[in-house]
Amino acid sequence: MTEQLQFPEPVQGAVDPAAGEMAKSTGMALAAAHTTIEWADACAAAIELMARRGAVFQAADLIAGGLVDEPDSPSRWGPAFLRASRAGVIEAAGVVQSKRATVHRSLCRAWQGTADYRQAAA
């Protein structure tokens, strides 16, 4: 049996939601800045196609469907889905195990096209 290190109370400064959000924003901006326009455009088109279909999907479904190639870094996915979410194309549809073997079925966000986007695209 493995034992996890336990602290009687949170270590001061160890849990800082604002710092976590800042690190996330910084990382996403860095990833977006280093993403090729070609891959970003292909990924956006793939997300829009899946959104129009109305099915719940994850990044692995875009690759499995032949809609976009695997990016040069997995950090490219976040900015692509964030852009689509902020544009009202998709919305979070829960958290599921990833279908990608490279991430050992870790948890990932599932997405679905918004009702407004599906209606406008119809």
C-alpha positions as CSV (number, residue, x, y, z in Angstrom):
1,M,0.0,0.0,0.0
2,T,1.3,3.5,-0.8
3,E,0.7,6.3,1.6
4,Q,0.1,9.8,0.7
5,L,1.8,12.6,2.6
6,Q,-0.9,14.3,4.7
7,F,-0.8,17.8,6.1
8,P,-3.1,18.7,9.0
9,E,-4.1,21.9,7.2
10,P,-3.2,23.6,3.9
11,V,0.3,25.0,3.7
12,Q,0.1,28.8,3.4
13,G,0.3,29.8,-0.3
14,A,0.0,26.2,-1.6
15,V,-3.5,26.7,-2.8
16,D,-3.9,30.0,-4.7
17,P,-6.7,30.0,-7.2
18,A,-5.7,33.4,-8.6
19,A,-2.1,32.2,-9.2
20,G,-3.4,29.0,-10.8
21,E,-5.6,31.0,-13.2
22,M,-2.7,33.3,-14.0
23,A,-0.4,30.3,-14.8
24,K,-3.2,28.8,-16.9
25,S,-3.7,32.0,-18.9
26,T,0.1,32.5,-19.4
27,G,0.5,28.9,-20.6
28,M,-2.4,29.1,-22.9
29,A,-1.1,32.4,-24.4
30,L,2.3,30.9,-24.9
31,A,0.9,27.7,-26.5
32,A,-1.3,29.8,-28.9
33,A,1.6,32.0,-29.9
34,H,3.6,28.9,-30.9
35,T,0.8,27.2,-32.8
36,T,1.0,27.3,-36.6
37,I,-1.8,29.1,-38.4
38,E,-2.4,26.1,-40.6
39,W,-3.0,23.7,-37.6
40,A,-5.1,26.3,-35.7
41,D,-7.3,26.8,-38.8
42,A,-7.7,23.1,-39.4
43,C,-8.5,22.5,-35.7
44,A,-11.1,25.3,-35.6
45,A,-12.8,23.9,-38.7
46,A,-12.8,20.4,-37.1
47,I,-14.3,21.8,-33.8
48,E,-17.0,23.7,-35.8
49,L,-17.9,20.5,-37.8
50,M,-18.2,18.5,-34.6
51,A,-20.2,21.3,-33.0
52,R,-22.7,21.3,-35.9
53,R,-23.2,17.5,-35.5
54,G,-24.3,18.1,-31.9
55,A,-22.6,15.1,-30.5
56,V,-20.4,15.2,-27.3
57,F,-16.8,15.0,-28.3
58,Q,-13.2,15.4,-27.2
59,A,-9.9,16.2,-28.9
60,A,-9.2,12.6,-29.7
61,D,-12.4,12.4,-31.7
62,L,-11.1,15.1,-34.1
63,I,-8.0,13.0,-34.8
64,A,-9.9,9.7,-35.0
65,G,-12.3,11.2,-37.5
66,G,-9.4,12.4,-39.7
67,L,-10.5,16.0,-39.2
68,V,-7.2,17.3,-37.9
69,D,-3.7,15.9,-37.4
70,E,-2.1,15.5,-34.0
71,P,-0.5,18.8,-33.0
72,D,3.3,19.1,-32.4
73,S,2.5,19.6,-28.7
74,P,-0.6,18.6,-26.7
75,S,-0.6,22.1,-25.2
76,R,-2.1,23.3,-28.6
77,W,-5.5,21.8,-27.8
78,G,-6.3,24.1,-24.9
79,P,-6.2,27.4,-26.8
80,A,-8.2,25.9,-29.7
81,F,-11.0,24.7,-27.5
82,L,-10.9,27.9,-25.4
83,R,-11.3,30.1,-28.6
84,A,-14.2,28.0,-29.8
85,S,-15.8,28.2,-26.3
86,R,-15.5,31.9,-26.0
87,A,-16.9,32.3,-29.6
88,G,-20.0,30.4,-28.5
89,V,-19.3,27.5,-30.8
90,I,-19.0,24.9,-28.1
91,E,-19.7,24.5,-24.4
92,A,-18.4,22.1,-21.8
93,A,-20.4,18.8,-21.6
94,G,-18.6,17.2,-18.7
95,V,-15.4,15.5,-17.9
96,V,-14.5,12.1,-19.4
97,Q,-11.6,9.7,-19.7
98,S,-9.5,10.6,-22.7
99,K,-9.5,8.2,-25.6
100,R,-5.9,9.0,-26.5
101,A,-3.5,6.2,-25.5
102,T,-0.7,8.7,-25.0
103,V,-2.3,10.2,-21.9
104,H,-3.3,6.8,-20.3
105,R,-7.0,7.6,-20.1
106,S,-6.5,10.7,-18.0
107,L,-9.5,13.0,-17.5
108,C,-10.3,15.6,-20.1
109,R,-13.1,18.0,-20.9
110,A,-15.9,16.8,-23.2
111,W,-17.5,19.4,-25.5
112,Q,-20.7,19.9,-27.4
113,G,-21.9,22.4,-29.9
114,T,-24.0,25.1,-28.3
115,A,-27.7,25.2,-29.3
116,D,-27.3,28.7,-30.7
117,Y,-24.3,27.7,-32.9
118,R,-26.1,24.6,-34.2
119,Q,-29.2,26.6,-35.0
120,A,-27.2,29.3,-36.8
121,A,-25.2,26.8,-38.7
122,A,-28.3,24.8,-39.9
